[in-house]
């Protein structure tokens, strides 16, 4: 059975979207200064990644492990060929994982002393167990040797995709006009007029007025609109309703977000509405409900899958024959080994063609396709046409990443909150040039249609009050049932106690042992249930120290990693305590906005007022707590 997938896909390809199947487009030299600056930033970020992740004389394995950039050794527990027949390895760690920089989807290298490393991607890491995929035709011969490890690697694949998108931008006139508009280079509003007399019958009758207004705006014929969703305002709920309404209008919708978690949250909501969705990208960590709506899940019981299974059996037979020829054999044996591996490669190419052929029907039939920008790129959907693109958590997406998927749609919805943490950027030089400015932050200054969701449903009124006043001009209201029923926010002041900050064990981050003593005392005296309590801090060193002494069932995390999450009770350790008034990470007030809006019922903050109080923001915050909460000192505790 022959499946000429490449020819089929190329005939439909959008010349402004880079398909993994074809290098269709030859870009002209870039002249726009903003695009040139973004390209420069990508180069700087690449250089910083290479410099930081290199395993060499300057960056030893010991130092990479100390910085949380390497996991070594790992113990391989399972090997199998996953989707597209890439080798996938399950592993466990023989040691408790300290604070590390590994995230699902991160570019990695699998290495062993004296061997050539193999590039791959981390699929998941949960505690002491994880899984990764290698971009190789087969498992390395040394994969189960002693001393195997993984380390973070420069994500050159993602940066290459972003560069391609930016290099093509000027040639796409409508899209380039949008780019110029978002960057304030044209005073001519290019947004289309809204449809008139548009009435909706909402499937979710519980939407508040601001949510209804946002849904109406999304369903109208506006080129771009923004849904500004502060913490707890039901942004995802609003987007799900809007997507449902768009599909009812026979629109094909593309949904994306910078993280798989955010994509899955919307996918789950759409499934509850019985919608025909297709979730593309990493299916390894999706739950069963979502997996059945991935290409892998939908095709798992198909007739074509039986054909693929037979091909995989053949490939495995050739592979086993090849492995009989060891690397140390002579020339003839090496040639035979190479021939056998070549046949394995040919079979796997055929498998990929069959999969692409069968996925095409799924892409066509789905009302909504969801994935991260890179996941969508890898799915090869550049030939499809979408009326609307929805980007959730747009405040976490660097701008070039958004332009990789903008060519796929006619109109755009950006949803998020630019007053929470921006995208993570390694290069300080690139950050100074604005590389950590999200697509949402870029757009919100010029886009006419910005819709604030103004009712929060997460936290007690006193917990939300300061953020509403400082970040949202007092416009953020609290749902009626969340009125104060007592004291919900407490500050414990360590000023004058001698609880000073210090370098953590890794020498890279700060910790404050005294504040951790206070944490333990709060948990004891307040009889806090670890299952509904989370400990957060801006510093990974403090998080690592907390994991050693606090209950294992308690969620313990950096503020940055806890964005998008919530708990009944939050204990926040600020760590900074010094004579210079140096507050470090705390200077980004958006980090504090995230931190203080995670708690639903109780928020405890531990910090040194003498260190943070010289800053106007924190001085105002302390004043607010004195008015709306409880202000205590460390001297009240028996430590």
Secondary structure by P-SEA (a helix, b strand, c coil): cccaaaaaaaaaccccccccccccccccccccaaaaaaaaaaaaaaaaaaaaacccccccaaaaaaacccccccccccccccccccbbbbbcccccccccccccccbbbbbcccbbbbbbbbccccccccccccccccccccccccccccccccaaaaaaaaaaaaaacccaaaaaaaaaaaacccccccccccccccccccccccccaaaaaaaaaaaccccbbbbbcccccaaaaaaaaaaaaaaaaccbbbbbcccaaaaaaaaaaaaaaccccccccccccccaaaaaacccccccccaaaaaaaaaaaaaaaaaaaaacccccccaaaaaaaaaaaaaaaaaaaaaaaaaaaaaaaaaaaccbbbbcaaaaaaaccccccccbbbbcccccccaaaaaacccccccccccccccccccccccaaaaaacccccccccccccccbbbbbccccccccccaaaaaacccccccccccccccccccbbbbbcccccccccccccccbbbbaaaaaaaaaaaaaaccccccbbbbcccaaaaaaaaacccccbbbbcccccccccccbbbbbcccccccccccccccaaaaaaaaaccccbbbbbcccccccccaaaaaaaaaaaacbbbbccccccc
